[in-house]
Amino acid sequence: MLRKLKILLLIILLLIILVFGLLKTSLKKKHKYLKELLVSGSLGSYSSLAEDTIIKDDILFVMGTNTISHGSDSASTSRPISPYTVLNQGNGILFVETTEKRNPSSLVLCAIESAARVYPDRPVAFFIKGLNDITTEEEENRTRISFPTLSSYKNIYFFPLRMEELFMYTPLITWYKRVLPRWERFWTHVSSDACRFAMMWKYGGIYMDTDVISLHPVPTNNFIAAESFKFTSSSVFGLSPFHSLTWEFMQNFVENYRGNYWGYQGPRLFTRVMRRLCGNLKFKSVDDNVTCGNVSYLHPERFYPIVSSSWKIYFKVWQNLPTFNKSYGLHFWNYRNNEQETMVPGSNTLVEHLYQQHCPSTYGSILKKKVPSGV
């Protein structure tokens, strides 16, 4: 009897230790999440404070001002920096690279440079999987030196892409922990699809693929773009942080995951969610203001004046250059460029004119042979 009692007490003790461990882990996660919300300004009151609030080991620290002033050199380079301190206004322009590449093509550089020029008062964040950790402005400045073509733009920031950390506290984390990348046929693409949803949920702003050249600012904050009159685009969209539509996208991504089908987690996901929530949205003209709730649905002309089947004409000589006055940006359909068409200086092609006008630093680096011309 005494022996059974000892065993019972031992079991109870082990259960107490287990429960205590789980509570401690949960508390740490909650504190981390609270830190993210505080730094991002999503708790409301933080945005009116003049101090950074950091939670570490259950202690609240106050660390000076948190405002990042684009273009200012007066701040100490040892100050902490993170996506939350840079993107805390919810108006960032977001790009992502899900491979280990650290030497972007000229088209990627042009896309980021053109965005920095079109949105000079907004932070442009490039998340790259292959980067080392960046926690201070000094580390970010050192990373910036690795991208000399973009280094002169003070509103461009570089951050490492840490997928598990990015997906935490979203529906995507369960998918990420069970998926096996080596068995995924289109892992680079589906992981990019997932990243754009998580970034939009946590940071808000505008997401663009790295083959979208910006021409003019989008005049609305919450928007989805039509790729054609049949499909919705996944290459560019804008929403405020923690928007309910982004949550719908993430849930659909996980619940209807079919990674072996090209585009199923990208444009087809956008298309099926928008149809379910908004029905068949139709346009009468390019300027037609089509909305679903508080989200604008943009005409295909806004980003896709050149359709997928005609992508090669970007690399042709035009007798009369198009103005693209109705477009906010141009999607280059780079996934179709299996023939490795490039921007050739002196070719007088449409793509050369676009580089000259919208990403002059990138174009100049190509002329100096500091950047390969390939897209």
Secondary structure by P-SEA (a helix, b strand, c coil): caaaaaaaaaaaaaaaaaaaaaaaaaaaaaaaaaaaaaaaccccccccccbbbbbcccbbbbccccccccccccccccccccccccccccbbbbbbbccccccccaaaaaaaaaaaaacccbbbbbbbccccccccaaaaaaaaaacccccccccbbbbbbbcccccccccaaaaaacccccccccaaaaaaaaaaaaaaacccccccccccccccccccccbbbbccccbbbccccccccccaaaaaaaaaaaaaccccccccccaaaaaaaaaaccccccccccccccccccbbbbccccccccccccccccccccccccccccccbbbccccccccccccccccccaaaaaaacccaaaaaaaaaccccccc
